[in-house]
Amino acid sequence: MRPWLACLTALAAAGCAPDHAPGFRPGPGWVRLFNGTDMAGWKLVGRYPSTWRIQDGVLGSPSESDNLYTERQFLDFELHLEFKLPREGNSGAFLRGRKEVQLSDCFGRKTLEDTDCGGIFGKVAPRVNACRPPGQWNTLDVTMAGAKITVVLNGATTVDGAEVRGATGGQLDEREGEPGALMLQADHSAVWFRNIWIRPLPRGGS
């Protein structure tokens, strides 16, 4: 485990995880997907007019909007991003544009389903509820290698190497096993993102 992730895990276990991920320091091989100033490298797709805005290094949509996806495509990778939702907010990060890591307001919920934050929509419920209250920043760290997905939300592992076959709904395409874009969902509610980084991995994730 990387030192910054071990630190976050320890903080979360102690119930005092920071409001953002100050320990995240992208090293060699990490690619910044959002430059903090404009939407270069991103495209829009969906049924709504775009309401995406950039302010103070944050990429956000204050209401339902088209989804955003990267021009670049990735196969196996590590992903880091931070997100914030309103009360009852609902968003997602689509890996390869096909498999959705659910981002939703489920703070305080005891019984978890695949529609709760940190799960894989339609496939895998999160193991623990690590979602912060609405309006607070959450950190998401994902590793995707082949069909296996690991999700760490605010330092807690919510999906541990689950094998996820097939698209999860709302996908860009169904070209299973091929490289694809990262897509950020905004067609359900407002959502805000910052610090979006990815590190491509060799085939197999080693």
Summary of the structure (lengths in Angstrom):
residues: 206
radius of gyration: 15.4
end to end distance: 13.5
largest distance: 42.4
contacts: 686
relative contact order: 0.26
helix: 5%
strand: 37%
